[in-house]
Amino acid sequence: MIGVIADDVTGATDVAAALSREGLQTLLAFNAETSVTEDADAIVIGLKTRSIPVAEAVATSLVALRSLENAGATRFYFKYCSTFDSTDEGNIGPVTEALAEALGVSTVVTTPAAPIHGRTVNDGNLYVFDVPLHETHMAHHPITPMRDSNLARLLTPQSRGAVMTLPLSAARDGAVAVRATIAAAESAGVTQGSVSVTQVIADAVTAADLAIIAEATDDAVLTAGSAGLIGAIAERQAASGRTVSAPPAGRTAIIAGSCSRRTLEQIAAFESSGGLSHRVVAAPGQTAAQLAEAALTWWDEQPTDTSAMIYSSSSAEERNDELPEAGELYEQVAGIVANGLAHRGVQRMLVAGGETSGAVIRELGTTVAVVGDEAAVGAPWIHDVAGGVHLVLKSGNFGEVDMFTSLAGGASHD
C-alpha cells in the first residue's frame, strides 16, 4: 500500500486524484492520527502543515507517518505544492528529512514537476507553463512568496543535509542512468559530511521523464514532490480497481474563498452566465457567525432546485486594509456555511481554495472520504460516507474557467 502525507487539503485531493486516476482504490483522510480500516491501495492524509512553524509541521507529519504504517503502508510519499510553496525555514526540507530519518532512508528523490498542471523542472529551475516561478503570481504570495526559481537555492537553506540534482539528461538516458546519478549524489552527500538526508532534485519536463524516474525509484521507501511523480509511481502499481459512488444529481453549493486569478475568473464566468451568487463582505466588528447567518438566510431564499454560490474571494485591489485578519474570518464563515448547508440536506459542494477547504473539512467533521472521478484535473469528487456529502476541494488555480458553471449544471436566475 502507498501512504501519502500531503501538506494541505487541496494538495491532498490533487495527489489522491493522481492515484485514483491509475485505478488505485484511494482513501483520503484529514487527521494525522487517522485510523483507517477499509481496504485500499493507497491512503492520503491531508494536513495543514505548509506554513505552520517547522517543529509543529515535523511533529504532525511524523504522527501521520505512524498512522500510515499502522494502516499497512509500505511505501511513502511526501506531497508538497507544485509551485514549491515554502520559506527559507521550510517546511519542505525539514519534513522530508524527518520522514526519511524515521524510515531509515538516506536519500530522497524529490521533484515538483507536474506536466499535467504545466509545472516542469529543467536545469534545476521550476517553470509554470514555461514561465520561471519567480516571474509568476507566486512571487507575490502573501505567505510564501517565491522569488527564486532555482530549486537547489530554495531547498538548501531549509535543509540540514546535502541537496543534489538529477539532470534531465539522466532521465532521457533511462532508468539505469537515473539510478547511477542517484547513487553518485548519495556518495557526494556523504563526502560532504552531510549530517542528514541527501535530497536529489529531479528535472522532468514530460510525463515520460517522470515515468523513467518512477521506474528508477521502484525500490525507494520514500519519495517526495507534487502529484506528478506519485502519478507515475501509481501507474506502475497493481491496482485492485476502484469502487466509487457517484455524486447524486441535483443542487450544487459553490463556496469560494481563493483569491487566485483562476478562481476569480471562474466566479466571473458563473455570474455572467446568470448564476445565483452571494458575496461575503465583512465590515469592522462583524463576526463569522453573523456573516454566515446572512449567507445562509440568502441561500434559503433561493429556488430549491437551483445551484448557487457563496464567496468571499476578491482581487488584491478590492481587499480592505482595515481588516488584516479577514482571511481567517472568511475561512470561518466558509466552514459554518458548509455545515449549515449540510444540515439543510445539500449533498453536492464545490469548495475553492486550500485554506477554505481546510475550514470546510474541519467544520463538517470529515475524517475519511472515498476518492472518485475528477471534476477537473487534480480536483476529484470525494465522498464523505459518514456525513453523506460529496465534495470537490479545488486548489485555487485548478479547473477551466467554466468549471463552476459546468458543475452547477448551468445555474440561472429564476
Secondary structure, 3 states (H helix, E strand, C coil): CEEEEECCHHHHHHHHHHHHHCCCCEEEECCCCCCCCCCCCEEEEECCCCCCCHHHHHHHHHHHHHHHHHHCCCEEEEECCCCCCCCCCCCHHHHHHHHHHHHCCCEEEEECCEHHHCEEEECCEEEECCEEHHHCHHHHCCCCCCCCCEHHHHHHHHCCCCEEEECHHHHHHCHHHHHHHHHHHHHHHHHCCCCCCEEEEECECCHHHHHHHHHHCCCCCEEEECHHHHHHHHHCCCCCCCCCCCCCCCCEEEEECCCCHHHHHHHHHHHHCCCEEEECCCCCCCCHHHHHHHHHHHHHCCCCCCCEEEECCCCHHHCCCCCCCHHHHHHHHHHHHHHHHHHCCCCEEEEECHHHHHHHHHHHCCCEEEEEEEEECCEEEEEECCCCEEEEEECCCCCCCCHHHHHCCCCCCC
